[in-house]
Amino acid sequence: MTDVIQLLPDSVANQIAAGEVIQRPASVIKELVENAVDAGAHTINVLVVDAGRTSIQVIDDGCGMSETDARLAFERHATSKIRKADDLFALQTMGFRGEALPSIAAVSQVELRTRRATDEIGTCLCMSGSHVESQEPCSCAVGSSFLVSNLFFNVPARRKFLKTNATELNNILTAFERIVLVYPDVTFTLHSNGQELMNLRAGSLRQRITDVYGRRYAQDLLPVSVETALCKISGFAAKPETARKKGTPEYFFVNGRYMKHPYFHKAVQQAYERLIPAGTHVPYFIYFEVNSADIDVNIHPTKTEIKFENEQPIWQILSAAVKDAIGQFCEIPRIDFDTVGQPDIPAFNQNNQSSASSPRMAASPKVQYNPYYNPFSSKKKSAEGWEQLYDQLPTAAAVEQPELFATPDTVPAPDTTAPNSFSSSILDKSPVHYQYKGRYIMTAVKSGLMIIDQHRADIRIRYEEYLAQLQTRDANTQQVLFPEVVQFSVAQQTVLASVLPRLSAIGFDLTDLGQGSYAVNGVPAGIDGLDTVRLLQDMVNEAQECTTGTADELGHALALSMARHAAIPEGQVLSNDEMENLVNELFACSNVNYTPDGRPVLSILPQQDIELLFK
């Protein structure tokens, strides 16, 4: 009987490793840029074509490689970062596994040009699917230049399931930002299809954050700094007024490495407790410096999950540091009294006599009171003549009482599968409505008591209205007297190109001012009083999170985001006519039961259940 266990070829093993290490074009850029940083580069240029599908090129001015090192770098587990197992507990570099380059070469065509400063001539190495096609001397600059072409050319299933170019480019920007925020002393550039997206010069951390996310962050960042025996924490957290539901940058870095840590995220959120609305998040950029022996980064190939030995004490230190930053740098509102030119407030002695000598001082007020009044007295005056209060009112028989409740026996059970399962009930609704706590509209219908969430109902109404405007493009634009300026980050600008025609269809009039700034010259009619800058940023963030990026999905995201901002807020008091119009408009919608994101809009308390409450 022959043996069945055999050693896999290197090409097959590299493709297996590539399944975890190289998931999309953004993974290639992450690995190559991290290698450039480890090589001591001062300038790193990244160029992508078709969001990395066609080609990815990373050029650096680092130390470069010799002819032997260039060939050996594509072998599995070949690395210059560590020598023995103990080095894993004292890592000072971004990479250390020796899996990135062989994994990239296993699923693409790679051309490497590299030269050391001590060499007169460089090396050009070409590989395709883990096979070396050629290696020869060449003339090139000091450093390394990796050109990765036709990614996943030999794994068609992986290439087929890549997202749209806009989505993949957004993933590239996300991976790129996680690196550039760690190394503000390194110059980075990013080009897509020949167009420059980022040009980040070396500078301070605050300047790097401003260059990446826009000038609006320049005045909103609060410095966070604390140093203890366990760790050193530095960075920035934003002011509470910058809280958003989506699209807020939230970054943790430990020893120069990006990490995801939900436990520490709760520590930051707790520091903003009762300062921001529920469900919103505040931007933060927190940097940890911890002893390398107290953390473990060798958990996952992406190296974004990190274990801390002293997790709970660091949590408390982080929460206290953020709270201290908020309390120290946030402005506290004060009540200032303008007393210039106003009469002085006189002082009074024990006999209630004014002791002021100035003629400008106001005289003491005379208080009228009843010395015989006793609030605890048991004697009560008889309410005489109360009948006169009702002489002008009609009698009960003269008032036409609406039939609030009809017998529910003839009412069929609502069809929950139909879009308008309560449409039969609205025909017999009462014209009188009651608003409960400024949030719910209660009205009597034939089958019982109908309760409507006014905020969600208005979201459904406005969503269908804006969706129709996107299709017909007949929205009314209201020009503004003083245009506002909205700033978009680089990641948002990549989505804005596909969103701008739809924003115009809704009624926005935007003018490009350059460098991610747009002037808002006109807004849709009927949204007076809204924060236009915040509305546009939230709409772009909603579109940025679309998975497929199709026209229908983008239209749905924009209409829903705008409807949420323009809808009637919870707590707003409505008149009976306003509630009547809202109910009528709701039942004219295609779906009255749920909001576009699936939350219930109304509910009916059956007549039988009401009667059971009083038995």
Disulfide bonds with the S-S distance in Angstrom:
none
